Amino acid sequence: MANQEITLNHLVPYMKNINCTVIVLDGGAYKPTAHGSVYTLRVADISGSINATIMYPDYTERFDPGDILKIKNASGVVHQSRLQLGVNYRMNGECKKSGEFCMIFNELPNFSDRVLPENLRDPRDQQRQGPPSRGQQRHQPPRQPSQPRGPAQPSTSGGQMRFSRKLLGPFVGSLAKKLDYYSQFQPSSLTIQQYLDFGRIGTAANSYTFLKNELLVRLANIMQEFTLLPPKLLQMPSSKMVSNWYAESFEDLLLFEASDASPEQVARFNDQLTVVLKRHAHVVETMAEGLIELRESDGVDIASEKGIQYFLDRFYINRISIRMLQNQHLVVFGNVLPESPRHVGCIDPACDVESVVYDAFENARFLCDRYYLTSPSMKLEMHNAVEKGKPISIVAVPSHLYHMMFELFKNAMRATVEYHGVDDDLPDIKVYVVKGNEDLSIKICDRGGGVSRTILERLYNYMYSTAPPPPRDGTQAPLAGYGYGLPLSRLYARYFLGDLFLVSMEGHGTDACIYLKAVPVEASEVLPIYSTSSRRNLTMGPQVADWSHHVPGQGNRPAQS
């Protein structure tokens, strides 16, 4: 037994020389004693969880939830009539961190919750039992309301699969192995210039060879993070639908994993990309429905909301990047026609910014007139600081710029009309476009009354909208009321190292600013990478406040990741 590892369900009182591998669930705390410090924490393996006590360690570091620990020469100790895993450094016990895990789970049975029979209790407990102190009451594990469990059964292959499903969420079996493999690779960040150059001189075979692997890498990186979402969200019908779409698309693309770049294979690949694009056409709305279902069921706690917000930013920018790859390939090497003969795939080498601004404004104005029967006008000022007197053009994806402008115009018009009323003379929306050596800057200024700093920082939250929730009968425009307009627009700006942020004066109006890279070789894709850092951010519990007050508006313009 000394050299063999056991699972926690085999642990019995007073067992010696226990070796095991566990995952930290609760970082616990140090407690000073007359003989040295004692570190208590909660750990788990595939069979269940247990309270652990590390006695007199020769270190003072804390373990974090998700840390993997290798424990040697431990014992089964009894404290207050309950079984614990004891590691005593003075008895050659050892506990070392050997890695980090991708998910923290608390659903497994806690063996320390069970009250042991009288004959297995530590006699010393009877002497020092007495009524527990408030501190003891606070730190004792909660009693389970369920009926008493029988003895723990040895782990079987079925138990192993049950554990795997807890860890891998919606993705299991051979699919999970492929996800593990491809998520080890970082996605390749491309610049707009690289997209442009390859669209001009590349071949269908080379594009196919790159895409069949790159799409799997980008999908795997975000699908691994999908498994770390709160279990309640993953159980929502709409969330399950999205995860199934991604799993199905990943498996479809795996069919081309080892295939050559023959014309026949490329043609089949193009057909498959078209299927994937159609399958994922409503991912944004469906994921939004999943959040609505979650709110309507049990609500969302603050810690989960932060993790969901962090994930969705990465999830949607990953989606933008995947669709960019697919569309670019299908337009250049497939049967999809470009928006203009001048375009190289989805990219306009000389995007007329003024034309896109007017197009977005007129379409937003049409919606405003239709809803409010009135709309404000626009005053546009253009300034080319690089080529004075010439129209402003950049290498860009026109559909991305249009999406941002259209959303900001809708918000500005709605705020202006609702603040001033339909019978008043509405102040103009002023737009300034400036091209510099590095940046294209666009500012949209309205006099729609603005918003407070408290509201301003919530405008990028996927679970917040200033509009009423959308009806579920399809009678309203897509995304209206979901609260996704601004967050997604900011992601379109950041996708190629730009940015979007708001400056608001409550009682007056709001300025929306867009920055885009004016130099195409500097406009690199910003892509999420599945890593230890992302796992921590997704599974992090509630944080203890380190300031006396929360300052509204801080974090409204987060640092570029």
C-alpha positions as a printed NumPy array, in Angstrom:
array([[  0.   ,   0.   ,   0.   ],
       [  2.932,   2.326,   0.649],
       [  3.741,   2.78 ,  -3.034],
       [  0.253,   2.486,  -4.453],
       [ -2.154,   5.397,  -4.84 ],
       [ -5.712,   5.06 ,  -3.617],
       [ -8.886,   7.025,  -4.23 ],
       [-10.532,   8.905,  -1.392],
       [-13.516,   6.564,  -1.181],
       [-11.136,   3.836,   0.087],
       [ -9.919,   5.992,   2.966],
       [-10.788,   4.642,   6.435],
       [ -9.977,   5.948,   9.92 ],
       [ -6.392,   5.417,  11.112],
       [ -5.171,   4.127,   7.74 ],
       [ -1.448,   4.849,   7.274],
       [  0.959,   5.441,   4.374],
       [ -1.676,   6.865,   2.044],
       [ -0.586,   8.083,  -1.385],
       [ -3.091,   9.927,  -3.558],
       [ -3.547,  12.65 ,  -6.173],
       [ -6.208,  15.254,  -5.457],
       [ -7.518,  18.572,  -6.713],
       [ -7.986,  21.569,  -4.419],
       [-11.605,  22.702,  -4.106],
       [-11.198,  25.266,  -1.345],
       [ -7.912,  27.049,  -0.685],
       [ -8.545,  26.895,   3.055],
       [ -6.513,  28.693,   5.714],
       [ -3.537,  28.452,   8.058],
       [ -4.059,  28.12 ,  11.801],
       [ -1.225,  28.619,  14.313],
       [ -0.863,  26.049,  17.095],
       [  1.542,  25.561,  19.986],
       [  3.56 ,  23.089,  17.895],
       [  3.48 ,  24.876,  14.513],
       [  1.06 ,  25.909,  11.801],
       [ -1.732,  23.718,  10.459],
       [ -3.155,  24.214,   6.967],
       [ -6.732,  23.064,   6.353],
       [ -8.349,  22.796,   2.934],
       [-10.839,  20.727,   0.959],
       [ -9.687,  18.38 ,  -1.798],
       [-11.262,  15.899,  -4.22 ],
       [-10.524,  13.081,  -6.648],
       [-12.684,  11.015,  -8.989],
       [-14.544,   9.345,  -6.091],
       [-15.452,  12.292,  -3.889],
       [-14.102,  15.084,  -1.721],
       [-12.736,  15.317,   1.82 ],
       [-11.361,  17.831,   4.281],
       [ -7.573,  17.682,   4.486],
       [ -5.226,  18.862,   7.224],
       [ -1.558,  19.526,   6.496],
       [  0.274,  19.6  ,   9.83 ],
       [  3.499,  21.532,  10.343],
       [  4.345,  22.145,   6.664],
       [  7.753,  23.623,   5.875],
       [  6.198,  26.254,   3.645],
       [  3.577,  28.978,   3.954],
       [  2.218,  29.125,   0.41 ],
       [ -1.478,  28.709,  -0.199],
       [ -2.964,  26.379,  -2.76 ],
       [ -5.603,  27.716,  -5.141],
       [ -8.796,  26.   ,  -6.291],
       [ -7.883,  23.836,  -9.274],
       [ -4.336,  23.042,  -8.114],
       [ -3.363,  19.364,  -8.43 ],
       [ -1.593,  17.977,  -5.339],
       [  0.524,  14.847,  -5.005],
       [  0.182,  13.561,  -1.423],
       [  2.466,  10.918,   0.112],
       [  2.56 ,   9.146,   3.483],
       [ -0.752,  10.612,   4.631],
       [ -3.169,   9.022,   7.087],
       [ -6.857,   8.828,   7.833],
       [ -7.425,  11.001,  10.895],
       [-10.58 ,  11.589,  12.899],
       [-11.478,  15.062,  14.088],
       [-14.761,  15.93 ,  15.792],
       [-16.175,  12.525,  14.81 ],
       [-15.442,  13.045,  11.128],
       [-12.892,  11.525,   8.799],
       [-10.155,  13.711,   7.352],
       [ -7.041,  13.235,   5.264],
       [ -4.019,  14.101,   7.399],
       [ -0.555,  15.004,   6.111],
       [  1.995,  15.336,   8.917],
       [  5.364,  16.662,   7.79 ],
       [  6.942,  15.465,  11.054],
       [  5.843,  11.929,  10.169],
       [  7.398,  12.064,   6.662],
       [  4.161,  13.278,   5.125],
       [  4.447,  15.199,   1.887],
       [  2.159,  17.423,  -0.188],
       [  3.394,  19.019,  -3.414],
       [  1.681,  20.877,  -6.219],
       [  2.094,  18.986,  -9.505],
       [ -0.108,  20.985, -11.857],
       [ -3.355,  22.838, -12.355],
       [ -6.727,  21.619, -13.445],
       [ -9.19 ,  23.232, -15.837],
       [-12.31 ,  23.073, -13.672],
       [-13.358,  23.38 , -10.06 ],
       [-16.266,  21.126,  -9.064],
       [-18.185,  20.796,  -5.834],
       [-20.883,  18.272,  -6.724],
       [-19.019,  15.191,  -5.472],
       [-19.841,  13.657,  -2.061],
       [-17.786,  15.016,   0.821],
       [-16.638,  12.095,   2.969],
       [-15.893,  14.469,   5.853],
       [-19.624,  15.22 ,   6.129],
       [-20.353,  11.763,   7.492],
       [-20.498,  11.252,  11.259],
       [-18.457,   8.159,  12.091],
       [-19.796,   5.331,  14.307],
       [-18.916,   5.444,  18.002],
       [-16.323,   2.659,  17.718],
       [-14.331,   4.599,  15.089],
       [-14.249,   7.958,  16.825],
       [-11.147,   9.384,  18.437],
       [-11.544,   9.042,  22.246],
       [ -9.906,  12.421,  22.65 ],
       [-12.861,  13.962,  20.845],
       [-15.16 ,  12.885,  23.667],
       [-13.04 ,  14.819,  26.158],
       [-12.831,  18.032,  24.169],
       [-16.185,  17.806,  22.444],
       [-18.363,  20.308,  24.288],
       [-20.507,  22.789,  22.381],
       [-18.726,  24.066,  19.236],
       [-17.577,  27.65 ,  19.189],
       [-18.922,  30.15 ,  16.694],
       [-15.745,  29.766,  14.69 ],
       [-16.156,  25.994,  14.614],
       [-19.768,  26.334,  13.554],
       [-18.728,  28.692,  10.802],
       [-16.04 ,  26.414,   9.383],
       [-17.713,  23.046,   9.756],
       [-18.918,  21.604,   6.442],
       [-22.661,  22.049,   5.897],
       [-24.858,  19.1  ,   6.783],
       [-26.434,  17.501,   3.736],
       [-30.244,  17.408,   3.818],
       [-30.311,  14.092,   1.96 ],
       [-30.677,  10.702,   3.618],
       [-27.524,   9.107,   5.071],
       [-25.402,   7.451,   2.401],
       [-24.176,   3.91 ,   2.613],
       [-20.533,   2.926,   2.435],
       [-18.64 ,   4.327,  -0.522],
       [-18.305,   1.832,  -3.372],
       [-14.999,   1.279,  -5.135],
       [-14.527,   3.344,  -8.257],
       [-15.457,   1.56 , -11.489],
       [-15.202,   2.442, -15.119],
       [-18.705,   3.836, -14.864],
       [-17.609,   6.091, -12.015],
       [-14.641,   7.197, -14.065],
       [-16.91 ,   8.186, -16.966],
       [-19.23 ,  10.032, -14.589],
       [-16.232,  11.996, -13.325],
       [-15.107,  12.723, -16.882],
       [-18.491,  14.118, -17.739],
       [-18.296,  16.48 , -14.783],
       [-14.935,  17.725, -15.958],
       [-15.543,  17.915, -19.677],
       [-19.116,  19.155, -19.564],
       [-20.783,  18.783, -22.955],
       [-17.704,  17.394, -24.759],
       [-16.743,  13.785, -23.964],
       [-15.177,  10.697, -25.483],
       [-12.979,  10.841, -28.584],
       [-14.105,  14.419, -29.194],
       [-12.64 ,  15.455, -25.835],
       [ -9.295,  13.865, -26.74 ],
       [ -9.152,  15.829, -29.985],
       [-10.096,  19.007, -28.13 ],
       [ -7.265,  18.391, -25.683],
       [ -4.854,  17.921, -28.563],
       [ -5.791,  20.977, -30.628],
       [ -6.228,  23.275, -27.631],
       [ -2.52 ,  22.824, -26.889],
       [ -1.753,  24.973, -29.938],
       [ -2.061,  28.739, -30.018],
       [ -4.158,  30.167, -32.856],
       [ -2.204,  31.99 , -35.556],
       [ -2.945,  35.717, -35.445],
       [ -3.032,  37.234, -38.943],
       [ -2.864,  40.864, -40.015],
       [ -5.234,  42.454, -42.502],
       [ -2.241,  42.793, -44.808],
       [ -1.629,  39.035, -44.644],
       [ -5.283,  38.362, -45.451],
       [ -5.026,  40.781, -48.354],
       [ -1.764,  39.419, -49.753],
       [ -2.839,  35.796, -49.546],
       [ -6.163,  36.628, -51.183],
       [ -4.255,  38.093, -54.122],
       [ -1.498,  35.515, -54.65 ],
       [ -2.46 ,  32.452, -52.581],
       [ -3.857,  29.195, -53.892],
       [ -6.926,  27.213, -52.905],
       [ -4.724,  24.274, -51.88 ],
       [ -2.571,  26.394, -49.567],
       [ -5.621,  28.048, -48.04 ],
       [ -7.209,  24.64 , -47.468],
       [ -4.04 ,  23.275, -45.841],
       [ -3.92 ,  26.214, -43.433],
       [ -7.63 ,  26.387, -42.65 ],
       [ -8.244,  22.695, -41.961],
       [ -5.876,  22.944, -38.986],
       [ -6.354,  26.567, -37.932],
       [-10.132,  26.247, -37.669],
       [ -9.737,  23.195, -35.421],
       [ -7.255,  25.075, -33.223],
       [ -9.51 ,  28.122, -32.863],
       [-12.573,  25.992, -32.19 ],
       [-10.752,  23.819, -29.645],
       [ -9.368,  26.801, -27.731],
       [-12.823,  28.272, -27.163],
       [-14.648,  24.946, -26.721],
       [-12.341,  24.093, -23.821],
       [-13.365,  27.352, -22.151],
       [-17.024,  26.56 , -22.843],
       [-16.75 ,  23.6  , -20.456],
       [-15.744,  25.945, -17.613],
       [-18.999,  27.915, -17.639],
       [-21.309,  27.586, -14.616],
       [-23.038,  24.177, -14.781],
       [-26.474,  25.807, -14.541],
       [-25.788,  27.833, -17.686],
       [-24.567,  24.748, -19.55 ],
       [-27.822,  23.004, -18.627],
       [-29.996,  25.672, -20.242],
       [-31.626,  24.421, -23.497],
       [-30.221,  27.23 , -25.636],
       [-26.707,  26.805, -24.228],
       [-26.87 ,  23.082, -24.931],
       [-27.889,  23.87 , -28.488],
       [-24.853,  26.115, -28.986],
       [-22.45 ,  23.542, -27.506],
       [-23.95 ,  20.875, -29.774],
       [-23.441,  23.116, -32.812],
       [-19.794,  23.601, -31.938],
       [-19.233,  19.906, -31.266],
       [-20.895,  18.989, -34.552],
       [-18.845,  21.525, -36.512],
       [-15.615,  20.388, -34.85 ],
       [-16.357,  16.781, -35.787],
       [-17.255,  17.806, -39.348],
       [-13.915,  19.57 , -39.781],
       [-12.029,  16.621, -38.254],
       [-12.981,  14.646, -41.366],
       [-10.431,  16.712, -43.311],
       [ -7.714,  16.464, -40.661],
       [ -5.438,  14.085, -42.584],
       [ -6.71 ,  14.582, -46.121],
       [ -4.683,  15.941, -49.021],
       [ -5.307,  19.189, -50.886],
       [ -6.732,  17.697, -54.062],
       [ -9.316,  19.767, -55.973],
       [-12.012,  17.281, -54.96 ],
       [-11.153,  17.571, -51.272],
       [-11.027,  21.364, -51.46 ],
       [-14.474,  21.387, -53.071],
       [-15.879,  19.135, -50.317],
       [-14.194,  21.319, -47.717],
       [-15.827,  24.43 , -49.195],
       [-19.217,  22.74 , -49.047],
       [-18.609,  21.817, -45.418],
       [-17.59 ,  25.392, -44.546],
       [-20.883,  26.603, -46.005],
       [-22.764,  24.137, -43.81 ],
       [-20.85 ,  25.285, -40.717],
       [-21.511,  28.956, -41.496],
       [-25.243,  28.317, -41.793],
       [-25.281,  26.192, -38.645],
       [-23.648,  28.985, -36.63 ],
       [-25.682,  31.822, -38.128],
       [-27.74 ,  32.319, -34.947],
       [-25.148,  31.526, -32.283],
       [-25.264,  35.045, -30.814],
       [-29.034,  35.147, -30.402],
       [-29.194,  31.562, -29.124],
       [-26.484,  32.154, -26.525],
       [-28.354,  35.299, -25.462],
       [-31.471,  33.168, -24.997],
       [-29.438,  30.863, -22.784],
       [-28.595,  33.782, -20.49 ],
       [-32.253,  34.814, -20.385],
       [-33.211,  31.244, -19.455],
       [-30.593,  31.275, -16.701],
       [-31.883,  34.564, -15.281],
       [-35.454,  33.297, -15.335],
       [-34.544,  30.059, -13.564],
       [-32.24 ,  30.868, -10.647],
       [-30.532,  34.123, -11.51 ],
       [-26.802,  34.756, -11.713],
       [-24.471,  35.412,  -8.791],
       [-21.79 ,  38.09 ,  -9.079],
       [-18.879,  35.67 ,  -9.4  ],
       [-20.604,  33.687, -12.148],
       [-21.592,  36.878, -13.951],
       [-17.967,  38.027, -14.109],
       [-16.881,  34.671, -15.47 ],
       [-19.679,  34.672, -18.043],
       [-18.815,  38.216, -19.136],
       [-15.151,  37.238, -19.502],
       [-16.064,  34.136, -21.508],
       [-18.534,  35.826, -23.849],
       [-16.032,  38.507, -24.865],
       [-13.633,  35.73 , -25.833],
       [-16.339,  33.5  , -27.307],
       [-17.701,  36.169, -29.648],
       [-14.341,  37.526, -30.797],
       [-13.368,  33.918, -31.5  ],
       [-16.562,  33.583, -33.537],
       [-15.742,  36.767, -35.473],
       [-12.29 ,  35.386, -36.279],
       [-13.587,  31.977, -37.392],
       [-16.208,  33.522, -39.668],
       [-13.543,  35.84 , -41.062],
       [-11.42 ,  32.828, -42.049],
       [-14.373,  30.974, -43.53 ],
       [-15.818,  33.892, -45.48 ],
       [-12.429,  34.997, -46.774],
       [-11.705,  31.499, -48.077],
       [-15.143,  31.   , -49.638],
       [-15.139,  34.373, -51.398],
       [-11.583,  34.045, -52.746],
       [-11.503,  30.299, -53.473],
       [-15.162,  29.269, -53.4  ],
       [-18.408,  30.191, -55.097],
       [-19.39 ,  33.15 , -52.875],
       [-19.38 ,  36.456, -54.746],
       [-17.616,  39.483, -53.205],
       [-19.6  ,  42.575, -52.223],
       [-17.648,  44.568, -54.811],
       [-15.273,  43.654, -57.675],
       [-12.66 ,  45.709, -55.849],
       [-12.818,  43.567, -52.72 ],
       [-10.304,  40.835, -51.963],
       [-12.526,  38.392, -50.16 ],
       [-14.209,  40.366, -47.357],
       [-11.56 ,  43.102, -47.397],
       [-11.761,  46.403, -49.242],
       [ -8.215,  47.595, -50.05 ],
       [ -9.521,  51.166, -50.286],
       [-12.576,  51.285, -48.02 ],
       [-14.375,  54.621, -48.459],
       [-15.059,  55.518, -44.832],
       [-17.45 ,  58.364, -45.662],
       [-19.598,  56.05 , -47.763],
       [-19.853,  53.481, -44.953],
       [-20.754,  56.214, -42.433],
       [-23.569,  57.545, -44.637],
       [-24.848,  54.052, -45.38 ],
       [-25.027,  53.16 , -41.673],
       [-26.639,  56.498, -40.8  ],
       [-29.362,  56.244, -43.441],
       [-30.308,  52.705, -42.443],
       [-30.408,  53.619, -38.747],
       [-32.447,  56.701, -39.616],
       [-34.93 ,  54.554, -41.534],
       [-35.512,  52.425, -38.421],
       [-35.803,  55.516, -36.216],
       [-38.372,  57.121, -38.546],
       [-40.315,  53.899, -38.677],
       [-40.457,  53.564, -34.885],
       [-40.624,  57.199, -33.685],
       [-41.899,  58.906, -36.89 ],
       [-38.983,  61.324, -36.607],
       [-35.187,  61.248, -36.482],
       [-32.238,  63.631, -35.986],
       [-29.988,  64.737, -38.837],
       [-26.233,  64.27 , -39.081],
       [-23.363,  66.716, -39.47 ],
       [-20.22 ,  65.027, -40.758],
       [-16.704,  66.434, -40.666],
       [-13.819,  64.606, -42.36 ],
       [-10.14 ,  65.409, -41.832],
       [ -7.313,  63.53 , -43.548],
       [ -4.123,  64.441, -41.715],
       [ -2.008,  62.087, -43.858],
       [ -3.098,  63.152, -47.343],
       [ -4.65 ,  66.563, -46.867],
       [ -7.65 ,  67.293, -49.044],
       [ -8.115,  63.683, -50.178],
       [-11.005,  61.372, -49.237],
       [-10.336,  59.064, -46.316],
       [ -9.836,  55.415, -47.178],
       [ -8.207,  52.509, -45.333],
       [ -7.742,  48.778, -45.768],
       [-10.637,  47.368, -43.766],
       [-13.521,  44.922, -43.586],
       [-16.451,  47.234, -44.526],
       [-19.053,  45.005, -42.862],
       [-17.26 ,  45.328, -39.512],
       [-17.104,  49.129, -39.733],
       [-20.736,  49.26 , -40.822],
       [-21.814,  47.097, -37.878],
       [-20.145,  49.452, -35.397],
       [-21.456,  52.649, -36.994],
       [-24.995,  51.325, -37.396],
       [-25.182,  50.285, -33.736],
       [-23.828,  53.604, -32.465],
       [-26.18 ,  55.585, -34.701],
       [-29.174,  53.57 , -33.458],
       [-28.23 ,  54.284, -29.853],
       [-27.634,  57.989, -30.512],
       [-30.942,  58.422, -32.367],
       [-32.972,  56.58 , -29.773],
       [-31.425,  58.61 , -26.937],
       [-31.935,  61.907, -28.781],
       [-35.597,  61.296, -29.625],
       [-36.517,  59.955, -26.179],
       [-34.704,  62.785, -24.38 ],
       [-36.087,  65.672, -26.455],
       [-39.452,  64.24 , -27.51 ],
       [-40.874,  63.672, -30.954],
       [-42.404,  67.168, -31.176],
       [-39.2  ,  69.113, -30.486],
       [-36.564,  70.185, -32.957],
       [-34.003,  67.462, -32.571],
       [-30.323,  68.422, -32.279],
       [-28.024,  66.997, -34.948],
       [-25.787,  64.021, -34.382],
       [-22.247,  65.21 , -35.062],
       [-19.684,  62.859, -36.544],
       [-15.95 ,  63.509, -36.802],
       [-13.679,  61.267, -38.882],
       [ -9.908,  61.782, -38.733],
       [ -7.178,  59.723, -40.376],
       [ -3.743,  59.914, -38.759],
       [ -0.5  ,  58.102, -39.389],
       [ -1.46 ,  55.17 , -37.149],
       [ -5.167,  55.434, -36.356],
       [ -8.464,  56.106, -38.023],
       [-10.55 ,  57.872, -35.359],
       [-14.323,  58.308, -35.485],
       [-16.347,  60.202, -32.878],
       [-20.157,  60.264, -32.771],
       [-21.599,  62.998, -30.535],
       [-25.249,  63.141, -29.535],
       [-27.264,  65.311, -27.181],
       [-29.465,  62.535, -25.934],
       [-29.164,  63.296, -22.235],
       [-26.245,  60.968, -21.556],
       [-26.129,  58.354, -18.812],
       [-24.691,  58.226, -15.314],
       [-21.334,  56.606, -14.64 ],
       [-23.142,  53.787, -12.837],
       [-25.067,  52.897, -15.985],
       [-22.161,  53.598, -18.333],
       [-20.023,  50.758, -17.007],
       [-22.927,  48.334, -17.45 ],
       [-23.511,  49.108, -21.121],
       [-20.923,  46.525, -22.176],
       [-22.472,  43.851, -19.976],
       [-24.143,  41.05 , -21.94 ],
       [-26.713,  40.685, -19.19 ],
       [-27.786,  44.327, -19.263],
       [-29.841,  46.302, -21.768],
       [-31.532,  49.702, -21.668],
       [-34.243,  48.32 , -23.96 ],
       [-36.976,  45.846, -22.928],
       [-36.262,  42.16 , -23.58 ],
       [-37.107,  41.09 , -27.143],
       [-40.267,  39.1  , -27.847],
       [-39.632,  35.449, -28.603],
       [-41.975,  35.334, -31.59 ],
       [-39.488,  36.808, -34.057],
       [-41.383,  40.085, -34.493],
       [-38.471,  42.307, -33.514],
       [-35.142,  43.029, -35.17 ],
       [-32.311,  40.634, -34.258],
       [-30.409,  41.509, -31.054],
       [-32.824,  44.298, -30.12 ],
       [-33.179,  44.232, -26.363],
       [-30.536,  41.55 , -25.805],
       [-28.004,  44.158, -24.731],
       [-25.475,  42.843, -27.234],
       [-25.133,  45.834, -29.57 ],
       [-22.362,  47.72 , -27.775],
       [-20.386,  44.713, -26.505],
       [-20.276,  43.169, -29.975],
       [-19.411,  46.485, -31.615],
       [-16.481,  46.862, -29.242],
       [-15.298,  43.37 , -30.18 ],
       [-15.438,  44.215, -33.886],
       [-13.26 ,  47.237, -33.131],
       [-10.812,  45.266, -30.993],
       [-10.601,  42.324, -33.375],
       [ -7.884,  44.058, -35.418],
       [ -6.296,  45.938, -32.485],
       [ -8.714,  48.855, -32.48 ],
       [-11.031,  49.983, -29.702],
       [-14.443,  51.458, -28.952],
       [-15.444,  53.357, -25.82 ],
       [-18.007,  55.858, -24.573],
       [-17.685,  59.175, -22.762],
       [-20.978,  60.405, -21.347],
       [-22.135,  63.575, -19.581],
       [-25.295,  62.879, -17.642],
       [-27.889,  65.49 , -18.519],
       [-26.266,  66.412, -21.837],
       [-25.155,  63.624, -24.178],
       [-22.718,  60.875, -25.092],
       [-19.623,  60.687, -27.281],
       [-18.819,  57.31 , -28.825],
       [-15.251,  56.889, -30.075],
       [-13.933,  54.269, -32.49 ],
       [-10.253,  53.665, -33.163],
       [ -9.107,  51.459, -36.054],
       [ -5.601,  50.713, -37.251],
       [ -4.88 ,  52.805, -40.354],
       [ -1.814,  50.717, -41.289],
       [ -2.815,  47.18 , -42.407],
       [  0.459,  45.508, -41.348],
       [ -0.223,  46.683, -37.771],
       [ -3.839,  45.488, -37.697],
       [ -3.365,  42.028, -36.146],
       [ -6.126,  39.711, -35.006],
       [ -6.748,  39.63 , -31.254],
       [ -7.548,  35.998, -30.442],
       [ -8.38 ,  34.188, -27.179],
       [ -5.885,  31.538, -26.066],
       [ -6.906,  28.708, -23.755],
       [ -4.42 ,  28.851, -20.888],
       [ -3.938,  28.698, -17.136],
       [ -4.844,  32.376, -16.942],
       [ -8.117,  31.932, -18.816],
       [ -9.047,  28.934, -16.647],
       [ -8.462,  30.971, -13.494],
       [-10.56 ,  33.881, -14.76 ],
       [-13.41 ,  31.561, -15.677],
       [-13.454,  29.584, -12.426],
       [-12.546,  32.324,  -9.969],
       [-14.855,  32.593,  -7.   ],
       [-16.119,  35.785,  -5.337],
       [-13.32 ,  38.212,  -4.6  ],
       [-12.874,  39.949,  -1.279],
       [-13.138,  43.723,  -1.66 ],
       [ -9.805,  45.53 ,  -1.459],
       [-11.293,  49.047,  -1.712],
       [-13.795,  50.725,   0.593],
       [-16.048,  51.661,  -2.347],
       [-16.566,  50.649,  -5.942],
       [-15.943,  53.614,  -8.247],
       [-18.441,  53.702, -11.148],
       [-16.808,  54.019, -14.513],
       [-13.559,  52.278, -13.584],
       [-13.02 ,  49.519, -16.074],
       [-15.268,  51.202, -18.647],
       [-12.272,  51.143, -20.955],
       [-10.38 ,  47.982, -20.003],
       [ -6.752,  47.589, -20.959],
       [ -6.147,  45.863, -24.246],
       [ -5.56 ,  42.168, -23.72 ]])
